[in-house]
Amino acid sequence: MVFYDTTSRLTWCVFVSILVLFPTVVLHSSANSNEDQQSQDDEAATSPYGICAHLTWGDDYDDAEFQLQQMKSAGIGWARVDFPWKHMETQKGEWTYDRSDNVLELSGSLDVNILPILIAEPAWASPAYQHLDDWRSYVQNVVGRYKNKLRYWEIWNEQNGPHTWYGEPNAAQYARLLEAAYEEIKKIDKDLVVVIGGHSGIPTEYIEALYAAGAGSFFDVMNVHPYQIDPESYQFREQLDELKNLMGQHGDDGKPIWITEYGISTQNSVPKVSELLSGVVSGGLAAIDSQREDWSPLLLDDPNYLGGFGYKAEAIAMNMFKPMSPEKIKLEDLKALEPSKNGLIVLPPTETFPINYFDDIERYVQRGGVLMFWDGVPLYYDATKYSRDNPLNSIVSTSYRERLHVGWEAYWTKDGVPTSSTSNSPGRSWTADIDFPEKTPKASRFLNSGAIKDNDEFLPIIYSSNDSYQGVSAAVYKFDSELKGGLIVLSFIGVTWGETEERQAQRLPRKYLSTLQAGISLMFWYEFLAHEWDPFHNEDHFGIVGREHNHKPAFTAMATLTQARPPGSSVVEEFWRSDSGDLYHPQWKRPDGNLAWAIWKPEGEQTYSIRVKGDIHDTFDYLGNQIPISMNNGEATLVFSESIVYIIGPEEIEFTKTIGVNPPENLRITGN
């Protein structure tokens, strides 16, 4: 219940009745739910902490014992593991269970629950939905073998995606596969639980099509992978509510919802990307004007330019120009800039641009300025119309690139251009400048000289190739026409994607806590082991443990979370963030009876004065480091930021934001 004070102090108080209720009971219960299903959900909710691990595959199988031991030490209760059909029945009728047997023996000894995925048919039974007799045999054999060890069974993975189905996702095809698996599993034991394959995103249209195909009768647990939606956001809650409403319309409002994949990759480490790009930039600037030394680079960091740089891109740019410290400018500053003083402007790494500011961008180059584009095809999408859900609506005409004399080609514009290159090499003049890491970015867009004019020059810096094609993925456009400056362009996509390891660790507990507040009883982080084979490939860097078995900070953050909010904890109050959205404060009751809070700001930091009722037993950060609090007449001062502060013990906390706020903002959270 929320009360608002109408005095000059902006005051809002939250009073919470403490009931020992699991979040699944509170947020998933309905008149249509049955006791068996509720008990299944409660069993899963005893540990809400899962993680994905390919323990039956390749190098991960060799590491299975280490991974499971480390999961146990971090307080992780579940591992989601592939049980690939093609590995278990390599020849029709010939079954191999060595790997799954060994993994289950190890997990059982360490008390880590396994969620198996039934997936990946052999070539002779592909596509699986057209070989249902063989599929049924696979389900019968595998589930029958492990029915006394494994209670939950997930059927396929991201079946609504083209790369994980058979080209075009088809709900009716998957519904047939799901129905066959459900029937075979329930024949073996009606109390076994069927988890629908994790959907990519929260695709309500696809799920509606599943219901239309009759799939609602053939699963016990709904399942989503909301990578594209931040679980802390209001958008996540809105989409989750839309899914719940859809389920309710089909009588499924009693079924729990799990998230069996969510994660944050740390590919493109700042040092590796900066080292590669610094050679491109230094060589490119020398090619444009070999006599000039002071370029005074500027970062065009404007929220109207698709959000500006962002944390990772800014870190790379700052590292790239060391020892210089580039200043930031806004779009409105372009007109007044003098190229002779501020020669190089680094634009945000994106294929979008603010079309209403293009004339200013063009004039800067006409007057001798230099621009750096460094992600894909420059000037491809109109930032004022761009939407990640439908980017095609914002593609602009080629005229904007032609006005800056940029030519390019890609697999969708010209036959013979590859979808991805396999190797990179420096242009002849830049052999000494470019220092390639062992693994290098892959290109799918390529630059050319097709739009240059008069005495312009097109100078390749990096060639990207495969067996039958060689194109240019980084180049200098040196102008001597109506344009008098130059461009440095890199067409690699996504070299700034991913997060730093520190930010991955900051966000991991925030995502778990946010989903628990939303009524999700079980979430699996993707994934445990980061293979780190390719520094630029996102799939190699989701893990919380490195290839050399080193703990990334996210591992420590996970262990800290499971200690602060042990399995068996219960949500105290669904209301958990300020109206302004600038302070998050989920609360829970621990099995030991203590109340606990996790407090953070989604962005930036702010100093608060706090007053508590009751004793503070412990205060620590997201990595478990103790935070000393000096109380003075029941008050103390704390800085809240993007990193969680855990507070264990008090019955009530009152926060007053006083630094830089007039009038001060006050929030009181109580546990009784």
C-alpha positions in Angstrom: 0.0 0.0 0.0 1.4 3.4 -1.0 0.7 6.7 0.7 1.7 10.1 -0.6 2.4 13.1 1.6 1.3 16.5 0.1 3.8 18.6 2.1 6.8 20.4 0.5 8.9 17.3 1.0 8.3 14.8 -1.8 7.5 11.8 0.5 6.3 8.3 -0.2 6.1 5.4 2.1 5.8 1.7 1.5 4.2 -0.5 4.2 4.7 -4.2 3.7 3.0 -7.1 5.4 5.4 -9.9 5.9 3.9 -13.3 4.8 5.9 -16.4 4.3 4.9 -16.9 0.7 6.9 -18.1 -2.2 6.8 -15.7 -5.2 5.3 -18.4 -7.4 2.4 -18.8 -5.1 1.7 -15.1 -4.9 2.1 -14.2 -8.5 1.2 -17.4 -10.4 -1.6 -18.8 -8.3 -5.1 -18.7 -9.8 -8.5 -20.4 -9.5 -7.5 -22.7 -12.4 -4.2 -24.0 -10.9 -4.1 -27.4 -9.3 -2.2 -28.7 -6.3 0.1 -31.0 -8.3 1.2 -28.1 -10.5 1.7 -25.8 -7.6 3.8 -28.3 -5.8 5.9 -28.7 -9.0 6.5 -24.9 -9.1 7.3 -24.7 -5.4 9.8 -27.5 -5.8 11.6 -25.5 -8.5 11.4 -22.3 -6.5 13.4 -23.8 -3.6 16.4 -22.5 -5.6 15.6 -19.8 -8.1 19.3 -19.7 -9.3 20.1 -21.6 -12.5 22.8 -21.4 -15.1 23.3 -22.9 -18.6 26.2 -25.2 -19.2 26.9 -27.5 -22.2 28.2 -30.2 -20.0 27.6 -33.0 -22.5 29.5 -31.3 -25.3 33.2 -31.1 -26.3 35.5 -29.3 -23.9 32.7 -28.6 -21.5 32.2 -32.3 -20.9 35.9 -32.6 -19.9 35.3 -29.7 -17.5 32.0 -31.0 -16.1 33.2 -31.9 -12.7 35.0 -28.5 -12.2 31.9 -26.6 -13.5 29.5 -28.4 -11.2 31.8 -28.0 -8.2 32.0 -24.3 -8.9 28.3 -24.0 -9.4 27.8 -25.6 -6.0 30.3 -23.2 -4.4 28.5 -20.2 -5.9 25.1 -21.4 -4.5 23.7 -22.2 -8.0 21.0 -24.8 -7.6 20.3 -25.7 -11.3 22.2 -26.4 -14.5 20.5 -26.4 -17.8 22.1 -29.1 -20.0 21.7 -30.2 -23.6 20.8 -33.9 -24.1 21.4 -33.9 -27.9 19.5 -36.6 -29.7 22.3 -36.8 -32.4 24.9 -37.6 -29.7 22.7 -40.2 -27.9 21.5 -42.1 -31.0 24.3 -41.7 -33.5 23.0 -44.6 -35.6 19.3 -45.6 -35.6 18.7 -47.9 -32.7 22.2 -47.5 -31.3 22.1 -45.6 -28.0 25.0 -44.0 -26.1 24.5 -42.6 -22.6 28.0 -42.3 -21.2 28.1 -38.6 -21.1 24.7 -38.0 -19.7 25.2 -40.8 -17.1 28.5 -39.2 -15.9 27.0 -35.7 -15.7 24.1 -36.9 -13.7 26.3 -38.9 -11.3 28.4 -35.8 -10.7 25.4 -33.4 -10.4 23.7 -35.8 -8.0 26.7 -36.0 -5.7 26.9 -32.2 -5.6 23.1 -31.6 -5.2 22.9 -29.5 -8.4 19.6 -30.0 -10.2 19.7 -30.6 -13.9 17.2 -29.3 -16.4 17.7 -31.4 -19.6 16.9 -30.1 -23.1 15.6 -32.6 -25.6 16.9 -31.2 -28.9 19.2 -31.7 -31.9 18.1 -34.6 -34.1 20.5 -36.7 -36.1 20.7 -36.1 -39.8 18.7 -39.2 -40.6 15.7 -37.9 -38.6 15.7 -34.2 -39.8 13.5 -32.3 -39.6 12.4 -33.8 -36.3 8.7 -32.7 -36.7 8.5 -34.9 -39.9 10.0 -37.9 -38.1 7.7 -38.1 -35.1 8.0 -41.9 -34.6 11.8 -41.5 -34.3 11.3 -38.5 -32.1 9.0 -40.4 -29.8 11.5 -43.2 -29.6 14.2 -40.7 -28.5 11.9 -39.2 -25.8 10.9 -42.7 -24.6 14.4 -43.9 -24.3 16.0 -40.9 -22.7 13.2 -39.9 -20.3 12.5 -43.6 -19.4 16.2 -44.0 -18.5 16.3 -40.9 -16.2 12.8 -40.7 -15.0 13.8 -41.3 -11.3 16.6 -38.6 -11.5 15.1 -35.8 -13.6 11.7 -34.3 -13.0 11.7 -31.5 -15.5 12.2 -31.8 -19.2 12.6 -28.9 -21.7 11.5 -29.5 -25.3 13.7 -27.8 -27.8 15.3 -24.3 -27.7 14.2 -21.0 -29.2 11.9 -22.7 -31.7 10.6 -19.3 -32.8 14.0 -18.4 -34.3 15.1 -19.1 -37.9 18.5 -20.4 -36.8 17.1 -22.8 -34.2 14.1 -24.1 -36.2 14.2 -25.0 -39.9 14.5 -21.6 -41.7 11.1 -20.1 -41.1 9.6 -20.6 -37.6 6.3 -22.5 -37.7 4.2 -22.8 -34.6 2.1 -25.7 -35.9 5.2 -27.7 -36.7 6.7 -27.2 -33.2 3.3 -27.9 -31.6 3.3 -31.4 -33.2 6.8 -32.0 -31.8 5.8 -30.7 -28.3 2.6 -32.8 -28.3 4.5 -36.0 -29.1 7.1 -35.3 -26.4 4.4 -34.5 -23.8 2.4 -37.7 -24.5 5.5 -39.9 -24.2 6.7 -38.2 -21.0 3.3 -38.4 -19.3 3.0 -42.1 -20.3 6.3 -42.7 -18.4 5.2 -40.7 -15.3 2.3 -38.3 -15.2 4.1 -36.3 -12.5 7.0 -35.4 -14.7 7.0 -31.8 -15.8 7.2 -30.6 -19.4 8.8 -27.2 -19.9 8.1 -25.6 -23.3 11.2 -24.7 -25.2 12.6 -21.3 -24.3 11.2 -18.7 -26.7 13.5 -16.1 -28.0 12.2 -12.9 -26.5 8.6 -12.8 -25.3 6.9 -13.5 -28.6 3.2 -13.3 -27.8 2.2 -13.5 -31.5 4.1 -16.8 -31.9 2.7 -18.1 -28.6 -0.8 -17.2 -29.6 -0.2 -19.3 -32.8 0.9 -22.2 -30.6 -2.3 -22.0 -28.6 -4.2 -21.9 -31.9 -2.4 -25.1 -32.9 -3.5 -26.8 -29.6 -0.2 -26.6 -27.8 -1.7 -25.3 -24.6 -2.5 -28.8 -23.5 1.0 -30.0 -23.9 3.2 -28.1 -21.5 3.3 -27.4 -17.8 5.8 -24.5 -17.6 5.9 -21.4 -19.9 9.5 -20.4 -20.9 11.1 -17.3 -22.4 14.5 -15.8 -23.2 14.1 -12.0 -22.9 17.6 -11.0 -24.1 16.3 -8.0 -25.9 14.4 -6.6 -22.9 16.0 -5.4 -19.7 14.3 -7.2 -16.8 14.7 -4.0 -14.8 12.6 -2.0 -17.2 8.9 -1.2 -17.3 8.8 -2.6 -20.8 9.8 -6.1 -19.4 6.9 -6.0 -16.9 4.5 -4.8 -19.6 5.5 -7.6 -21.9 5.4 -10.2 -19.1 1.9 -9.0 -18.2 0.9 -9.3 -21.8 2.1 -12.9 -21.8 0.3 -13.7 -18.5 -2.9 -12.2 -19.9 -2.6 -14.3 -23.0 -2.0 -17.4 -20.9 -5.0 -16.5 -18.8 -7.2 -16.2 -21.9 -6.4 -19.9 -22.6 -6.8 -21.1 -19.0 -3.1 -21.3 -18.3 -2.8 -18.5 -15.7 -1.9 -21.1 -13.2 1.2 -22.2 -15.1 4.6 -20.8 -13.9 6.8 -18.8 -16.2 10.6 -19.5 -16.2 13.5 -17.8 -17.9 15.9 -20.5 -19.1 18.3 -18.0 -20.7 19.3 -14.5 -20.0 22.9 -13.2 -20.1 25.3 -10.4 -20.9 28.4 -11.0 -23.0 31.8 -9.4 -22.4 33.2 -9.8 -25.9 35.3 -7.0 -27.5 37.5 -6.3 -24.5 38.4 -2.6 -24.4 42.2 -3.2 -24.6 42.0 -5.5 -27.7 39.6 -3.4 -29.6 41.4 -0.2 -28.7 44.7 -1.6 -29.8 43.3 -2.6 -33.2 41.5 0.7 -33.8 44.3 2.9 -32.7 46.5 1.7 -35.5 43.7 2.3 -38.0 43.1 5.9 -36.7 46.8 6.9 -36.5 47.5 5.5 -39.9 44.4 7.1 -41.4 45.1 10.5 -40.0 48.7 10.4 -41.3 47.3 9.5 -44.7 45.0 12.5 -44.7 47.6 15.0 -43.4 51.0 13.6 -42.6 52.2 17.0 -41.4 49.6 17.5 -38.8 50.2 16.2 -35.2 47.5 17.9 -33.1 44.1 16.5 -34.2 42.2 17.3 -30.9 39.7 14.5 -31.4 36.1 15.1 -30.3 33.4 12.5 -29.5 30.0 13.4 -30.9 28.1 12.1 -27.8 24.5 13.2 -28.2 21.4 11.3 -27.0 19.7 12.3 -30.2 22.3 10.2 -32.1 20.7 6.9 -31.1 21.7 7.3 -27.5 25.2 8.5 -28.0 28.3 6.5 -27.2 27.4 4.4 -24.3 29.7 3.1 -21.6 31.7 0.5 -23.6 32.1 2.6 -26.8 33.3 5.6 -24.7 35.8 3.4 -22.9 37.2 2.1 -26.2 37.4 5.6 -27.7 39.1 7.1 -24.7 41.6 4.2 -24.7 42.1 4.4 -28.4 43.4 8.0 -28.2 45.7 7.8 -25.2 47.4 9.9 -24.0 44.9 12.4 -25.5 41.6 12.9 -23.7 38.9 13.6 -26.3 36.2 16.1 -25.4 32.5 15.5 -25.9 30.3 17.6 -28.1 26.6 17.7 -29.0 25.0 17.9 -32.4 24.2 21.5 -31.9 28.0 22.2 -31.6 28.8 21.1 -35.2 28.1 24.4 -36.9 30.6 26.4 -34.8 33.5 23.9 -35.0 36.6 24.9 -36.7 38.3 22.0 -38.6 41.8 23.6 -38.3 41.4 23.5 -34.5 39.3 20.4 -34.0 40.2 18.2 -36.9 38.7 14.8 -36.1 35.2 14.0 -34.9 34.4 10.5 -33.8 30.8 9.6 -34.4 28.9 7.0 -32.3 29.5 3.4 -33.5 26.3 2.8 -35.3 24.9 2.6 -38.8 22.2 5.2 -37.9 22.6 9.0 -38.2 20.4 12.0 -37.3 19.2 13.0 -40.8 18.1 16.5 -39.7 21.8 17.2 -38.8 23.3 15.8 -42.0 23.9 19.2 -43.6 26.0 20.2 -40.6 28.0 17.0 -40.8 28.6 17.5 -44.6 29.6 21.1 -44.2 32.2 20.1 -41.6 33.9 17.9 -44.2 33.6 20.5 -46.9 35.6 22.9 -44.7 38.4 20.3 -44.2 37.2 18.4 -41.2 37.7 14.6 -40.7 35.0 12.2 -39.5 35.4 8.7 -38.2 32.6 6.1 -38.8 33.3 2.8 -37.1 30.4 0.4 -37.2 29.0 -1.0 -40.4 27.7 1.0 -43.4 27.8 4.7 -42.6 24.6 6.7 -42.9 22.3 3.7 -43.5 19.4 4.3 -41.0 17.6 7.5 -40.1 18.0 7.7 -36.3 14.8 9.7 -36.0 12.8 6.7 -37.4 15.0 3.8 -36.3 13.4 1.0 -34.3 15.2 -2.2 -33.3 12.0 -4.1 -33.9 11.6 -2.9 -37.5 14.8 -1.2 -38.7 13.9 -1.6 -42.4 11.5 1.3 -42.0 14.4 3.7 -41.4 16.7 2.8 -44.3 17.6 6.1 -46.1 18.5 6.7 -49.8 22.0 6.2 -51.1 22.2 10.0 -51.7 23.5 10.7 -48.2 26.5 8.3 -48.6 27.1 9.7 -52.1 27.3 13.2 -50.7 30.2 12.0 -48.6 31.6 9.9 -51.5 31.3 6.6 -49.6 30.9 3.5 -51.8 30.1 0.1 -50.4 28.8 -3.4 -51.1 27.4 -6.3 -49.2 25.9 -9.8 -49.8 22.4 -8.3 -50.2 23.5 -5.8 -52.8 26.0 -7.8 -55.0 26.3 -11.4 -55.9 29.6 -13.0 -54.7 30.0 -10.9 -51.6 30.3 -13.2 -48.6 28.0 -13.0 -45.5 31.2 -13.1 -43.4 34.9 -12.9 -44.1 37.4 -15.4 -42.7 40.7 -13.4 -42.6 42.0 -9.9 -42.4 45.2 -8.3 -43.6 46.6 -4.8 -43.6 46.8 -2.6 -46.6 50.3 -2.3 -48.1 51.0 1.1 -46.5 49.8 0.1 -43.1 51.6 -3.1 -42.3 53.5 -1.4 -39.4 50.4 0.4 -38.0 47.9 -2.5 -37.7 48.4 -5.0 -34.9 45.9 -7.8 -35.4 45.0 -10.0 -32.4 45.1 -13.8 -33.0 41.3 -13.7 -33.8 40.1 -10.7 -35.7 36.6 -9.2 -36.5 34.6 -10.7 -39.3 33.3 -8.3 -42.0 30.0 -8.5 -43.9 30.0 -5.0 -45.4 32.8 -3.8 -47.6 33.9 -0.3 -48.7 34.9 0.7 -52.2 35.8 3.7 -54.4 32.6 3.8 -56.3 31.5 7.3 -55.1 34.7 9.3 -55.1 35.1 12.3 -57.3 37.8 14.4 -59.0 41.1 14.1 -57.1 39.7 12.1 -54.1 41.6 9.1 -53.0 40.4 5.8 -51.6 43.1 4.2 -49.4 42.4 0.6 -48.1 43.7 0.1 -44.5 42.3 -3.4 -43.9 41.4 -6.1 -46.4 38.9 -8.8 -45.3 38.7 -12.0 -47.4 37.5 -15.5 -47.8 38.5 -18.1 -50.4 36.8 -16.4 -53.3 36.5 -12.7 -52.4 38.6 -9.8 -51.1 37.1 -6.6 -49.9 38.0 -3.5 -47.9 36.7 -3.3 -44.3 38.7 -0.2 -43.2 39.7 2.7 -45.4 40.6 6.3 -45.6 38.7 8.6 -47.9 41.0 11.5 -48.6 39.1 14.3 -50.4 40.2 16.9 -52.9 36.9 17.8 -54.6 34.0 19.8 -53.2 34.9 17.9 -50.0 38.2 19.0 -48.5 38.6 16.8 -45.4 38.5 13.1 -45.1 36.8 10.1 -43.6 38.1 7.1 -41.6 35.6 4.3 -42.0 35.5 0.8 -40.4 32.7 -1.5 -41.7 33.1 -4.2 -39.0 29.8 -4.7 -37.2 29.6 -4.8 -33.4 33.2 -4.1 -32.3 31.8 -2.1 -29.4 29.1 -4.6 -28.5 29.2 -6.4 -25.1 29.9 -5.1 -21.7 32.9 -4.9 -19.5 33.4 -7.7 -17.0 32.7 -5.2 -14.2 29.4 -4.2 -15.7 28.4 -7.8 -16.3 29.0 -8.5 -12.6 27.0 -5.4 -11.6 24.1 -6.4 -13.6 23.9 -10.1 -13.0 22.3 -9.8 -9.5 20.1 -6.9 -10.6 18.6 -9.1 -13.4 17.9 -12.0 -11.0 16.3 -9.8 -8.4 14.2 -8.0 -11.0 12.8 -11.3 -12.4 12.1 -12.6 -8.9 10.2 -9.4 -8.2 8.2 -10.0 -11.4 7.1 -13.4 -10.2 9.6 -15.5 -12.2 10.4 -18.5 -9.9 13.5 -19.8 -11.8 16.0 -18.1 -14.0 19.1 -19.5 -15.8 22.0 -17.2 -16.6 23.6 -17.8 -19.9 26.2 -19.3 -19.3 28.7 -20.8 -16.9 31.9 -21.2 -18.9 33.2 -18.5 -21.3 35.2 -20.2 -23.9 36.9 -17.0 -25.0 38.2 -18.4 -28.2 37.4 -15.3 -30.3 37.6 -11.9 -28.6 35.1 -10.4 -31.0 32.4 -13.2 -30.9 29.7 -12.7 -28.4 28.9 -16.4 -27.8 32.4 -16.9 -26.4 32.0 -14.4 -23.6 28.7 -14.8 -21.8 30.1 -17.1 -19.1 31.0 -16.1 -15.5 34.1 -18.3 -15.4 36.9 -17.9 -18.0 38.5 -20.5 -20.2 41.5 -20.8 -17.8 39.0 -21.5 -15.0 39.5 -18.0 -13.6 36.5 -16.4 -11.8 35.2 -13.4 -13.7 33.7 -10.8 -11.3 30.2 -12.0 -12.2 31.0 -15.4 -10.5 31.7 -13.5 -7.3 28.5 -11.4 -7.8 26.5 -14.6 -8.2 27.9 -16.1 -5.0 27.2 -12.9 -3.1 23.6 -12.8 -4.4 22.9 -16.4 -3.3 24.3 -15.6 0.2 22.3 -12.4 0.5 19.1 -13.9 -0.8 19.4 -17.7 0.0 17.0 -20.2 -1.6 13.8 -20.2 0.3 13.7 -16.4 0.6 10.3 -14.8 -0.3 9.4 -11.5 -1.8 8.1 -9.1 0.8 6.5 -6.5 -1.4 6.0 -6.3 -5.2 6.4 -2.5 -5.1 10.1 -2.2 -5.4 11.2 1.0 -7.2 10.5 4.7 -6.9 7.9 6.3 -9.1 10.7 8.2 -10.9 12.5 4.9 -11.5 15.8 6.2 -10.1 16.0 4.0 -7.0 15.4 0.3 -6.9 14.9 -1.4 -3.5 13.6 -5.0 -3.8 13.0 -6.6 -0.3 12.7 -10.2 0.8 12.5 -12.3 3.9 15.3 -14.8 4.3 14.8 -18.3 5.7 16.6 -17.2 8.9 13.7 -14.7 9.5 15.8 -11.5 8.7 14.6 -8.9 6.3 17.0 -7.9 3.5 17.2 -5.2 0.8 19.2 -4.7 -2.4 19.4 -1.1 -3.3 20.8 0.5 -6.5 20.3 3.2 -9.0 19.9 2.1 -12.7 22.3 4.9 -13.8 24.8 7.2 -12.1 25.1 7.7 -8.3 23.4 9.7 -5.5 24.2 10.3 -1.9 21.4 9.5 0.6 20.9 10.0 4.3 19.4 6.8 5.8 17.6 6.3 9.1 16.9 2.7 10.2 14.6 1.0 12.6 16.0 -2.2 14.1 19.5 -3.5 13.8 21.7 -3.7 10.7 23.3 -7.1 10.8 25.3 -6.7 7.6 26.0 -4.3 4.8 28.0 -5.3 1.7 28.3 -4.6 -2.0 27.6 -6.8 -5.1 31.0 -8.5 -4.7 30.6 -9.2 -1.0 32.9 -6.4 0.2 31.8 -5.0 3.5 30.4 -1.5 3.6 31.1 0.2 6.9 28.3 2.3 8.2 28.9 4.9 10.9 25.5 5.6 12.6 25.0 9.0 14.3 21.8 9.3 16.3 20.3 6.6 14.2 21.4 8.1 10.8 24.1 7.5 8.3 25.1 8.5 4.8 25.4 6.1 1.9 26.2 6.5 -1.8 23.9 4.4 -4.0 25.0 3.7 -7.6 24.7 1.1 -10.3 26.4 -1.4 -8.0 24.0 -3.1 -5.5 24.2 -2.4 -1.8 22.8 -5.2 0.3 21.4 -4.3 3.8 20.5 -7.2 6.1 18.4 -6.9 9.3 16.5 -3.7 9.9 12.7 -3.5 10.0 12.5 -0.2 8.3 14.8 2.1 6.3 14.1 5.7 5.5 16.2 7.3 2.6 16.5 11.0 2.2 18.1 12.2 -1.0 19.6 15.5 0.1 22.7 16.1 -2.0 21.8 18.3 -5.1 18.0 17.9 -4.5 15.8 20.8 -3.5 13.4 19.9 -1.9 14.9 16.7 -0.6 13.2 13.5 -1.7 12.3 11.0 1.1 11.4 7.4 0.9 10.6 5.1 3.8 10.4 1.3 3.4 9.1 -0.7 6.3 8.8 -4.4 6.9 5.8 -4.5 9.1 
